[in-house]
């Protein structure tokens, strides 16, 4: 997968952006990533790999030298991002000014909140394993650095969502329990209830079961049933059913290829 904008330099070794899974072939593509994913490039974009790409592939040796000197002198990392946007000649002065304000707004947030926002962004991009590591870093910090109890509850909840997407239901249940204990949020309890329905190895504790009302149980059962029905009606599921009904060699081959694709996607998630 690659990202192509309006200008492409002659690049033999493109710059790989792991959190997007794309290769960059120009300074404008690099600027696009900087502008659209500020949380994921703050403090960690300008490194030796990027400097080599600028110097050796884009023939921007002066730019690489200036960034390297700034980095070694402890220059504000936000200014380095701004400088890269300006040099790309892709965004207007007003757009760059808005980007500067966005960075400034993030810098005013507590460190734990910034890390959570980064993890949330990775979660939205299905990079669940990377998000898990960031969420866990927040939880592993001393209480005075981990943020408020409310933030901790949200982190546990999102950690549970990550584990659920990775089919690690036992870990998901543990995370949702801790989120519910801290927040009393019924959505956390609903997630626990659904996990028990999805994985027979997970048992909802009596303490949690006793707090679920009959109305909630009926509503959550209906929502889970609706989700299952929707999944069963997806075009992909129907196609797989056709493959196995026909029993044809081509169908089996296509099914095997699909499984390999799923495996590859899962490995990228974790």
Buried (B, 14 or more C-beta within 10 A) or exposed (E): EEBEBEEEBEBEEBBEBEBBEBBBBBBBBBBBBBBEBBBBBBEEBBEEEBBEBBBBBBEBEEBBEBBBEBBEEEBEBBEBBBBBBEBBEBBEEEEBEEBBEBBEEBEEEEEBBBBBBBBBBBBEBBBBBBBBEBBBBBBEBEEEEBBEEEBBBBBBBBBBBBBBBBEBBEBBBBBBBBBBEBBEBBEBBBBBBBBBBBBEEBEBEEEBBEEBEEEBEEEBEEEBEEEEEEEEEEEEEEEBEEBEEEEEEEBEEBBEEBEEEEEEEBEEBE
